[in-house]
C-alpha cells in the first residue's frame, strides 16, 4: 500500500507536471547550449578578434566554462531555499534568470563596438546562466520524482532529462536553419542574435506552464511534519546533507564524470574537431548533432523505463562502459569525413550517454531525504559539472592543439568513465525506495551514508526487497 505522498497521482495531473518540467528544462538547456554552439562558431570572431583562430576558440570556450563555475553556487542557493520554501517557487525564478540573461546576450555589443567590455559583459551574463541552471536541474527532476508513480519513477523522472537533448535540438536547429539561409557575413553580423532573442518568447511560454502546477506532495508532507516539530532546531539543508549524505554526494559526483564529459565532447567539441581536424563544413556538423539529438531525446525515456525493471545501477553502468568503448571508433568515424559516418559517431555516442542520463534523475532523488533532497541532488550534480562538463571542451581543444590527434581526447574520456564505473559500482540500488520515507540512517549520524527507507516503508514499496 502506497503512502499518501507517493500514491500514484491522477494521470492528467502527472502529465501536466511532466510537461511543466520538460518545457522548463528544454528552455533552460536551449539557452545554455545555444551559448556553447555560438562559442564554437562565432564568439571567437566577435568577442576575441585579435586572437589566433584556435586561441580565440579556447578563449571563447573559457567563457563557456565560466557558466559551469557558477552552477555549484546556484545549486547551494537554490537547493537551500528549495528545501525550505518548495520546489515550484525556485523553478520559476531559475527560468526567469536564465531567459533574461540569454535575451541580454542577444542585445550585447561586440568587441568591434565597445572593445574589451564586450567579453567582460558576455562573461557576466554567462555566470548568470550558470547560476540559474545550477538551481534548475534539481528542482525539475524532484518535482516529477516526488509527484510520480513510484512503480515508474525512472520513466517519469527521465522526461525532464529529455530537456537537455530537446534544448540541444532546438538550439542546434535554429542555428542550422540560420546558417543555411544566411551568408557567413550576415550570420556573423546579426543573424547569430536571433536565437538568443527568441529565448524571451520561449520563457514566457515556459513561465505560464510552470506557474500552473502544484507543489510536490512529498515536500508538503515533509513541511507539515516539520511544523509539528517546531520546538526542535532544524539544521540547514546544506549542513544536514554534509552530515548525513556526504557519501551520496561523492557518489553522485563520480557518477556525473563520464556522463558530463562525454556529452560535451560529443555535442560541443565536435563542432571544433569536425570543422578543423576533419575538414567538415559547419553546416554538416550542425546537421549531424541535430539528428543525433532527436534520437537522444527518443531513447532517454526508454532507458528510464528499463531502469524501473532492472535497476538504476545496471543501466547506468552499461552506458558508462559503452561510452568508454565507443570513443576510439567515434573519432575514427569523424576522421573519415563523410556525413553518414559523422552521424553514426554522434548518434551512437548519445544513445550510450542516454543510458547514464536517463536513470540519473530518479537515482539521485532516491539517495536523499526529502528536506535535504534539493540540496543533496543539486550539489552532487552541479559540483561535478565544474570538474567535468566545464573544462571538457577546453581540455579537448587544448589536447587537439598540442598533439594534433584525437587519441589523447579519447583517453581523457575513458579516464572519466573509470571514475564513474567505480562510483556507481559502490552505490546501492535505489529503485524500490519510497521517497516520503527515505531518511538518513541512524548509523550515519557520525559521517554520512546512503539514505535509506524506514523498515515500514520498505515493506510497502512495490516489489520491495531488503536494502
Residue, then its C-alpha position, 0 to 999 in steps of 0.5 A: x500500500x502506497x503512502x499518501x505522498x507517493x500514491x500514484x497521482x491522477x494521470x492528467x495531473x502527472x502529465x501536466x507536471x511532466x510537461x511543466x518540467x520538460x518545457x522548463x528544462x528544454x528552455x533552460x538547456x536551449x539557452x545554455x547550449x545555444x551559448x556553447x554552439x555560438x562559442x564554437x562558431x562565432x564568439x571567437x570572431x566577435x568577442x576575441x578578434x585579435x586572437x589566433x583562430x584556435x586561441x580565440x576558440x579556447x578563449x571563447x570556450x573559457x567563457x563557456x566554462x565560466x557558466x559551469x563555475x557558477x552552477x555549484x553556487x546556484x545549486x547551494x542557493x537554490x537547493x537551500x531555499x528549495x528545501x525550505x520554501x518548495x520546489x515550484x517557487x525556485x523553478x520559476x525564478x531559475x527560468x526567469x534568470x536564465x531567459x533574461x540573461x540569454x535575451x541580454x546576450x542577444x542585445x550585447x555589443x561586440x568587441x568591434x563596438x565597445x572593445x574589451x567590455x564586450x567579453x567582460x559583459x558576455x562573461x557576466x551574463x554567462x555566470x548568470x546562466x550558470x547560476x540559474x541552471x545550477x538551481x534548475x536541474x534539481x528542482x525539475x527532476x524532484x518535482x516529477x520524482x516526488x509527484x510520480x508513480x513510484x512503480x515508474x519513477x525512472x520513466x517519469x523522472x527521465x522526461x525532464x532529462x529529455x530537456x537537455x537533448x530537446x534544448x540541444x535540438x532546438x538550439x542546434x536547429x535554429x542555428x542550422x536553419x540560420x546558417x543555411x539561409x544566411x551568408x557567413x557575413x550576415x550570420x556573423x553580423x546579426x543573424x547569430x542574435x536571433x536565437x538568443x532573442x527568441x529565448x524571451x518568447x520561449x520563457x514566457x511560454x515556459x513561465x505560464x506552464x510552470x506557474x500552473x502546477x502544484x507543489x510536490x506532495x512529498x515536500x508538503x508532507x515533509x513541511x507539515x511534519x516539520x511544523x509539528x516539530x517546531x520546538x526542535x532546531x532544524x539544521x540547514x539543508x546544506x549542513x544536514x546533507x554534509x552530515x548525513x549524505x556526504x557519501x551520496x554526494x561523492x557518489x553522485x559526483x563520480x557518477x556525473x564524470x563520464x556522463x558530463x564529459x562525454x556529452x560535451x565532447x560529443x555535442x560541443x567539441x565536435x563542432x571544433x574537431x569536425x570543422x578543423x581536424x576533419x575538414x567538415x563544413x559547419x553546416x554538416x556538423x550542425x546537421x549531424x548533432x541535430x539528428x543525433x539529438x532527436x534520437x537522444x531525446x527518443x531513447x532517454x525515456x526508454x532507458x528510464x523505463x528499463x531502469x524501473x525493471x532492472x535497476x538504476x545501477x545496471x543501466x547506468x553502468x552499461x552506458x558508462x562502459x559503452x561510452x568508454x568503448x565507443x570513443x576510439x571508433x567515434x573519432x575514427x568515424x569523424x576522421x573519415x569525413x563523410x556525413x553518414x559516418x559523422x552521424x553514426x559517431x554522434x548518434x551512437x555516442x548519445x544513445x550510450x550517454x542516454x543510458x547514464x542520463x536517463x536513470x540519473x534523475x530518479x537515482x539521485x532523488x532516491x539517495x536523499x531525504x526529502x528536506x535535504x533532497x534539493x540540496x543533496x541532488x543539486x550539489x552532487x550534480x552541479x559540483x561535478x559539472x565544474x570538474x567535468x562538463x566545464x573544462x571538457x571542451x577546453x581540455x579537448x581543444x587544448x589536447x587537439x592543439x598540442x598533439x594534433x590527434x584525437x587519441x589523447x581526447x579519447x583517453x581523457x574520456x575513458x579516464x572519466x568513465x573509470x571514475x564513474x564505473x567505480x562510483x556507481x559500482x559502490x552505490x546501492x540500488x535505489x529503485x524500490x525506495x519510497x521517497x516520503x520515507x527515505x531518511x538518513x540512517x541512524x548509523x550515519x549520524x557520525x559521517x554520512x551514508x546512503x539514505x535509506x527507507x524506514x523498515x515500514x516503508x520498505x515493506x510497502x514499496x512495490x516489489x520491495x526487497x531488503x536494502 
